[in-house]
Amino acid sequence: MFDIKKIHPGITYLNHLPSASNPDIISLAGERTDLLPHKKLIKAAQNAIAHGHNQYENVNGYWPLREKISKFIKEEYTYTYDPEEEVTITAGSSQAITAAISTFIREGDEVILFEPAFYSYDLIVMANGGRPVYVQMKQPDYHIEWEEVQKRINARTKMIIINNPHYPTGSILSSADMEKLGRIVIGANIIVLSDESFNQVVYEGYEHQSIARFPKLAEHSMIFSSFGKALHIEGWKLGYCLAPDKLSSSFRKVHHLQTFSVNTPLQVAISEIISNPEVYADVIPIYQAKRDLLVNGLKRSKFKVTPSRGTYFQILNFSEISDRKDTDFCNYLIESHKIEVMPLSYFYHDLIDQKCIRLCFAKKDETLNKAVDIFNRL
């Protein structure tokens, strides 16, 4: 029986960081961005509230927004989702993923997920009576060995959860990865749950390989994404689910019970600006510049660094600096250097220590420069 009292140590860690009460501490541990939403988005939200969009909207989401999401996905990835039946606005991607797992996972079902992994995936699976099956991604680039995945497939396998671009390592999946995934699930009655919350934050000109690029795979999959990452509005908690009708109709029943409706004025605001290329134009250049500031600044340090290819997270290996456990190394950085980072072991169910830490670089350049100075002195 799943014990709900077992709160994930990563969540506990983030909720008790000293930076919350001490502004002198540099915090790169969480996932808050220092960037502000575009002025046009802020204005659109103000207008939506002022013009009366303050009541319940359609439980599946504001129609113009669903329609524009469908159009965007078709233009970007070619697959067509019916905005009426197959696009659902959600209270962020985490809520939607919780609803999806709760919809399809029952006692004894197995769910394959890749570690390091976002905190909640395995907990939600266990809360619904399922069994997480963990597959470790391979360092230093955190790739997936699909032959290992194939060996884990059996009659109880109900779902595979992927995360692309990958939270927390910043790795990305290639088209070859998606083709190998397709060969595993197509015809096997396995649902793919694809967390694509960072779909618009990919670097070096790489194309984001969404499930929606692969029509046969998309027929067996659910895509979850968020407006928060690219628009710098994490706190708005708005996302969406894309799924074929056979999956979407079941998902919506649980989603409606959880949320009933998602906040209307912010849906209206996003629908007003989502088609404006100006709003998204600087997202990748800004984040890539911040990643480069961090990575290039650490070339004189003893950290081993493989540059992130997506998201606004960066993994650093400190094995040439200290033999401490990663949790102890993070505590040392807080106590001795007033800087907060995240131990990578908190993204493994069994707290595997690989002498790695995770940083969020969605910060002011001044903050990143201060962090680089500290790291170079270690």
Buried (B, 14 or more C-beta within 10 A) or exposed (E): EEEEEEEBBBEEBBEEBEBEEEEEBBBBBBBBBBBEBBEBBBBBBEBBBEEEBEEEBEBBBBBBBBBBBBBEBEEBBEBBBEBEBBBBBBBBBBBBBBBBBBBBBEEEBBBBBBBBBBBBBBBBBBBBEBBBBBBBBEBEBBBBEBEEBEEBBEEEBBBBBBBBBBBBBBBBBEEEBBEBBBEBBBEEEBBBBBBBBBBBBBBEEEEBBBBBBBEEBBBBBBBBBBBBBBBBBBEBBBBBBBBBEEBBEBBBEBBBEEBEBBBBBBBBBBBBBBEEEEBBEEBBEBBBEBBEBBBEBBEEBBBBBBBBBBBBBBBBBBEEBBEBBBBEBBBEBBEEBBBBBBBBBBBBBEBBBBBBBBBBBBBEEEBBBBBBEBBBEB
